[in-house]
Amino acid sequence: SVTLRQADTFSFRHSESIEKRFDSEVSGDSFMIEENEKGVLTVAVSDGMGSGRAAKEESSKALSLLSRFSSAGFDAGVSAGILNSVLLGRGDGDLFTTLDVCCINMYTGRGKLIKNGGSTAFIIRDGKVTAIRSTSLPIGIIGGVESDITEFNLGGGDILLMITDGVADACGGANDERFIESIVKKNRNSDISVLSKAVIDEAKKLQNGQCQDDMMAVCVKIFEKR
């Protein structure tokens, strides 16, 4: 048999920077970046509640299950609902995690961000920053959690930046967009590896170099294939 597949219009590069809480042995934040056979790129960030190994176990478990659902062809929004039921059935109400999932069609550049309790995400285009916020709850707290869903278009050179609440809390939450704008301005012509590291470094400076919570910054830059 012969299987034909349309060539992707876009390619991508990614970079991550992670810092654990000052008194923890491991970060409770996890991320996933996968492109499936249908040309859909999934970028997900999960922040297990608290810090340390228990938080890491929860965030890693959520992303492991998400990866399996994605490979099986489940929509990310449906997957979040299933994951919520799984976490509710596992524990006593203390097992929950944020889960933000961005799905990008690498043929069209069409993106969809499904947010479940995570911090602000950002689209960076030509040095300008657009914030995508959420009012949804983390998964695993109550049944029937509704995700916040935002759709958008990405083009060559655009950057998706996803952070966890350790970064957001360091810059005061409501000031996170201004915080990211200042970093983008300083590093506009830099590689995304520099950008992701700068986000964490600047957040740490605001806490006198000592992280009060786990911090993660995940950058994905989209390129148009020639």
C-alpha positions as CSV (number, residue, x, y, z in Angstrom):
1,S,0.0,0.0,0.0
2,V,1.1,3.6,-0.6
3,T,0.2,6.4,1.8
4,L,0.4,10.0,0.4
5,R,0.9,12.9,2.8
6,Q,0.9,16.6,2.0
7,A,4.2,18.3,2.8
8,D,4.1,20.7,5.8
9,T,4.1,24.4,5.0
10,F,5.8,25.2,8.3
11,S,8.6,23.8,10.4
12,F,9.6,24.8,13.9
13,R,12.3,25.0,16.5
14,H,11.9,25.0,20.3
15,S,13.7,25.9,23.4
16,E,13.0,25.4,27.1
17,S,14.4,26.9,30.3
18,I,13.5,25.3,33.7
19,E,14.4,26.3,37.2
20,K,13.2,24.5,40.4
21,R,12.1,26.1,43.6
22,F,15.0,27.0,45.8
23,D,14.2,24.3,48.5
24,S,13.1,21.5,46.1
25,E,15.1,18.7,44.7
26,V,13.2,18.6,41.4
27,S,10.9,20.9,39.4
28,G,7.2,20.0,39.3
29,D,6.7,21.6,35.9
30,S,6.7,19.4,32.7
31,F,6.3,20.1,29.0
32,M,5.6,18.1,25.8
33,I,6.3,19.0,22.2
34,E,5.2,16.5,19.5
35,E,4.1,16.5,15.9
36,N,1.8,13.7,14.8
37,E,1.4,12.1,11.4
38,K,-1.4,14.4,10.5
39,G,0.9,17.4,10.7
40,V,-0.5,18.8,14.0
41,L,2.1,20.1,16.4
42,T,1.1,19.8,20.1
43,V,2.9,22.0,22.6
44,A,1.8,21.4,26.2
45,V,2.8,22.8,29.6
46,S,1.7,21.2,32.9
47,D,2.4,22.6,36.4
48,G,1.8,20.1,39.2
49,M,0.4,21.7,42.3
50,G,3.1,22.4,44.9
51,S,6.6,21.4,44.1
52,G,9.0,18.4,44.3
53,R,8.5,14.8,43.2
54,A,4.7,14.6,43.9
55,A,4.1,17.6,41.7
56,K,6.4,16.3,39.0
57,E,4.6,12.9,39.0
58,E,1.3,14.6,38.5
59,S,2.4,16.9,35.7
60,S,4.4,14.1,33.9
61,K,1.4,11.8,34.2
62,A,-0.9,14.3,32.6
63,L,1.4,14.9,29.7
64,S,2.0,11.1,29.2
65,L,-1.7,10.5,28.9
66,L,-2.1,13.5,26.7
67,S,0.5,12.1,24.3
68,R,-1.3,8.8,24.1
69,F,-4.6,10.5,23.4
70,S,-3.0,12.7,20.7
71,S,-1.4,9.7,19.0
72,A,-4.8,8.0,19.0
73,G,-6.4,11.0,17.2
74,F,-8.3,12.6,20.2
75,D,-8.9,16.4,20.0
76,A,-6.9,18.2,22.7
77,G,-10.1,19.6,24.3
78,V,-11.6,16.2,24.6
79,S,-8.4,14.9,26.0
80,A,-8.4,17.5,28.7
81,G,-11.9,16.3,29.8
82,I,-10.8,12.7,29.9
83,L,-7.7,13.6,31.9
84,N,-9.8,15.5,34.4
85,S,-11.9,12.4,35.0
86,V,-8.8,10.3,35.3
87,L,-7.2,12.6,37.9
88,L,-10.5,12.9,39.9
89,G,-10.7,9.1,40.0
90,R,-7.1,8.7,41.3
91,G,-7.0,10.7,44.5
92,D,-8.6,12.5,47.4
93,G,-8.8,15.9,45.8
94,D,-5.1,16.8,46.2
95,L,-4.1,15.4,42.8
96,F,-4.5,18.2,40.3
97,T,-2.4,20.0,37.7
98,T,-2.6,22.9,35.3
99,L,-2.6,21.8,31.6
100,D,-2.3,24.2,28.8
101,V,-2.2,22.7,25.3
102,C,-1.5,24.5,22.0
103,C,-2.3,22.6,18.8
104,I,-0.8,24.1,15.6
105,N,-1.7,22.8,12.1
106,M,1.7,22.8,10.3
107,Y,0.0,23.0,6.9
108,T,-2.1,26.1,7.5
109,G,-0.5,27.8,10.6
110,R,-3.9,27.7,12.3
111,G,-3.5,27.4,16.1
112,K,-5.8,26.5,19.0
113,L,-4.8,27.1,22.6
114,I,-6.7,25.1,25.2
115,K,-6.1,26.4,28.7
116,N,-6.8,24.6,32.0
117,G,-5.7,26.8,34.8
118,G,-2.3,27.7,33.4
119,S,-0.5,31.0,33.4
120,T,-0.7,33.6,30.5
121,A,0.6,32.4,27.2
122,F,2.0,34.8,24.6
123,I,2.2,35.1,20.8
124,I,5.2,37.2,19.7
125,R,5.1,38.7,16.2
126,D,7.5,41.3,14.9
127,G,8.6,42.1,18.4
128,K,5.0,42.7,19.5
129,V,3.5,40.6,22.3
130,T,-0.1,39.4,22.5
131,A,-1.3,37.8,25.8
132,I,-3.7,34.9,26.0
133,R,-5.2,34.6,29.5
134,S,-7.4,32.0,31.3
135,T,-10.0,31.9,34.0
136,S,-10.4,28.1,33.9
137,L,-9.6,25.8,36.8
138,P,-6.8,23.2,36.8
139,I,-7.8,19.6,36.0
140,G,-8.4,17.1,38.7
141,I,-10.2,19.5,41.2
142,I,-13.9,19.1,40.2
143,G,-15.9,17.3,37.5
144,G,-17.0,19.1,34.4
145,V,-14.1,21.5,34.1
146,E,-14.5,23.7,31.1
147,S,-11.4,24.7,29.1
148,D,-10.8,28.2,27.8
149,I,-10.1,27.9,24.0
150,T,-8.5,30.6,21.9
151,E,-7.9,30.3,18.1
152,F,-5.3,32.2,16.1
153,N,-3.1,32.1,13.0
154,L,0.6,31.8,13.0
155,G,3.0,32.7,10.3
156,G,6.8,32.4,9.6
157,G,8.8,34.0,12.4
158,D,6.0,34.0,15.0
159,I,6.9,32.7,18.5
160,L,4.6,30.9,21.0
161,L,5.8,31.4,24.6
162,M,4.3,29.4,27.4
163,I,5.2,29.9,31.1
164,T,4.3,28.4,34.4
165,D,3.0,30.4,37.4
166,G,6.4,30.6,39.1
167,V,7.4,33.1,36.4
168,A,4.0,34.9,36.4
169,D,4.0,35.2,40.2
170,A,7.6,36.6,40.2
171,C,6.5,39.6,38.0
172,G,3.3,40.2,39.8
173,G,0.8,38.3,37.6
174,A,-1.1,41.2,36.1
175,N,2.2,42.7,35.0
176,D,3.3,39.6,33.1
177,E,2.6,41.0,29.6
178,R,4.7,44.1,30.3
179,F,7.4,41.8,31.8
180,I,7.6,39.7,28.6
181,E,7.5,42.8,26.4
182,S,10.6,44.2,28.1
183,I,12.5,40.9,27.6
184,V,11.4,40.6,24.0
185,K,12.6,44.2,23.3
186,K,16.0,43.4,24.8
187,N,16.4,40.1,22.9
188,R,14.4,40.7,19.7
189,N,17.2,39.5,17.4
190,S,18.4,36.7,19.6
191,D,17.8,33.0,19.2
192,I,14.8,31.5,21.1
193,S,17.2,29.7,23.4
194,V,18.4,33.1,24.6
195,L,14.8,34.3,25.0
196,S,13.6,31.3,27.1
197,K,16.6,31.6,29.3
198,A,16.2,35.4,29.7
199,V,12.6,34.9,30.9
200,I,13.8,32.7,33.7
201,D,16.8,34.8,34.6
202,E,14.8,38.0,34.8
203,A,12.1,36.3,36.9
204,K,14.8,35.0,39.3
205,K,16.2,38.5,39.6
206,L,12.8,39.8,40.8
207,Q,13.1,37.3,43.6
208,N,16.7,38.1,44.5
209,G,18.0,35.1,42.6
210,Q,16.0,32.6,44.7
211,C,13.0,31.0,43.0
212,Q,9.9,30.9,45.3
213,D,8.2,28.4,42.9
214,D,9.2,26.1,40.0
215,M,9.7,28.1,36.8
216,M,9.5,27.1,33.2
217,A,9.5,29.0,29.9
218,V,8.8,27.1,26.6
219,C,9.4,28.9,23.3
220,V,8.4,27.5,19.9
221,K,9.3,29.5,16.7
222,I,7.5,28.8,13.4
223,F,9.3,28.9,10.1
224,E,7.9,28.9,6.6
225,K,9.4,26.2,4.5
226,R,11.0,27.4,1.2
